[in-house]
Amino acid sequence: MSFSDDLFLLFKLNNHKKVILCVPTICGLISEQYLDQTVTVKGWVHRRRDHGGVIFIDLRDREGIVQVVIDPDTPEAFATADSARNEYVLSITGRVRNRPEGTTNDKMISGKNRNLCQRNRKS
C-alpha cells in the first residue's frame, strides 16, 4: 500500500456490510511525490500565523510537520483555521503544491511543499 491519497481499508463484517476506515497521510512524510494530489493530514496545530487574509498552519504528527495554507476562498475551512489555536487537533484535506521559490526549508522532508486546504475539521 502507498500513502498517495487517503487510504481506504475495506473490512467485511459477518452480515456482509462494508466498513471504510480512512487512514490519513502522515504530515512529516509529505514530499514531492505527492505534488498535485489531494491528501488528508491529521495532527496538532504546532503554529498558526495570519498574514492578512491567508492563514498558515504548521500541522504536526509523530513524523514531523507540514505547512498548510488556508485562504478565504474556502469560507468554512477559513473560519475553522481562524479559530484554531496551538495544540488543537485538526483533520485537513487539500492539494499538495510546491512552495514559492525562496521559501523552501531543506531541513524538512515536507520543506519544498505545502498543502492547500480545501476543508478542515476540529477533532
C-alpha positions as CSV (number, residue, x, y, z in Angstrom):
1,M,0.0,0.0,0.0
2,S,1.1,3.6,-0.5
3,F,0.1,6.8,1.1
4,S,-0.8,8.6,-2.2
5,D,-4.3,9.8,-1.2
6,D,-6.4,8.8,1.7
7,L,-6.1,5.0,2.1
8,F,-9.3,3.2,2.3
9,L,-9.2,-0.2,4.0
10,L,-12.3,-2.3,3.4
11,F,-13.5,-4.8,6.0
12,K,-16.3,-7.2,5.6
13,L,-18.5,-7.9,8.6
14,N,-20.4,-11.1,9.3
15,N,-23.5,-9.5,7.7
16,H,-21.6,-8.6,4.6
17,K,-21.7,-4.8,5.2
18,K,-18.5,-2.9,4.4
19,V,-16.9,-0.5,6.8
20,I,-14.4,2.0,5.4
21,L,-11.5,3.1,7.6
22,C,-9.7,6.2,6.4
23,V,-6.0,6.3,7.1
24,P,-4.6,9.8,6.7
25,T,-1.3,10.7,5.1
26,I,1.5,11.3,7.6
27,C,2.3,15.1,8.0
28,G,6.1,14.7,8.2
29,L,6.2,12.5,5.1
30,I,4.6,14.8,2.6
31,S,7.2,15.1,-0.1
32,E,7.4,16.0,-3.8
33,Q,5.9,12.6,-4.7
34,Y,2.5,13.9,-3.6
35,L,2.5,17.0,-5.8
36,D,-0.9,17.8,-7.2
37,Q,-2.5,15.0,-5.2
38,T,-5.3,15.5,-2.6
39,V,-4.3,14.3,0.8
40,T,-5.8,14.3,4.3
41,V,-3.5,15.0,7.2
42,K,-4.4,14.9,10.9
43,G,-2.4,16.3,13.7
44,W,-1.8,19.0,16.3
45,V,-1.5,22.7,15.4
46,H,2.1,23.5,16.1
47,R,1.9,27.1,14.9
48,R,-0.7,29.3,13.4
49,R,0.0,32.6,11.5
50,D,-2.4,35.0,10.0
51,H,-0.9,37.0,7.1
52,G,-3.7,39.4,6.3
53,G,-6.3,37.2,4.8
54,V,-4.2,34.0,4.4
55,I,-3.7,31.7,7.3
56,F,-0.7,29.3,7.6
57,I,-0.9,26.4,10.0
58,D,2.1,24.1,10.7
59,L,0.4,20.8,11.4
60,R,2.4,18.3,13.5
61,D,2.2,14.5,13.9
62,R,4.7,11.9,15.2
63,E,6.7,12.1,12.0
64,G,7.1,15.8,11.6
65,I,5.4,19.0,10.4
66,V,3.7,20.1,7.2
67,Q,2.7,23.6,6.3
68,V,-1.0,24.2,5.4
69,V,-2.3,27.3,3.6
70,I,-5.9,28.3,4.1
71,D,-7.4,31.2,2.1
72,P,-10.8,32.9,2.2
73,D,-11.9,31.1,-1.0
74,T,-13.0,28.2,1.3
75,P,-15.1,30.1,4.0
76,E,-15.9,27.1,6.2
77,A,-12.2,25.9,6.3
78,F,-11.0,29.5,6.8
79,A,-13.4,30.0,9.8
80,T,-12.1,26.8,11.4
81,A,-8.5,27.8,10.8
82,D,-9.2,31.3,12.1
83,S,-10.4,29.8,15.5
84,A,-7.6,27.2,15.7
85,R,-5.0,27.6,18.4
86,N,-1.8,25.8,19.4
87,E,-2.4,22.1,20.2
88,Y,-5.8,21.9,18.6
89,V,-6.3,18.7,16.7
90,L,-7.3,19.2,13.1
91,S,-8.1,17.0,10.1
92,I,-7.2,18.8,6.9
93,T,-7.8,17.8,3.3
94,G,-6.2,19.6,0.4
95,R,-4.0,19.6,-2.6
96,V,-0.2,19.4,-2.3
97,R,1.7,22.1,-4.2
98,N,5.2,23.5,-4.3
99,R,6.2,26.3,-2.1
100,P,7.2,29.5,-3.9
101,E,10.8,29.9,-4.8
102,G,12.9,31.1,-1.9
103,T,10.5,29.8,0.8
104,T,11.7,26.2,0.9
105,N,13.1,24.5,4.0
106,D,15.7,21.8,3.2
107,K,15.8,20.6,6.8
108,M,12.3,19.1,6.5
109,I,11.0,16.3,4.2
110,S,8.0,18.5,3.5
111,G,10.1,21.6,3.2
112,K,9.5,22.0,-0.5
113,N,5.8,21.5,-0.4
114,R,2.7,22.8,1.3
115,N,-0.9,21.6,1.5
116,L,-3.6,24.0,0.1
117,C,-6.5,23.4,2.4
118,Q,-9.9,22.6,0.8
119,R,-11.6,21.6,4.0
120,N,-10.7,21.1,7.7
121,R,-12.4,19.9,10.8
122,K,-11.6,20.2,14.5
123,S,-11.5,16.9,16.4
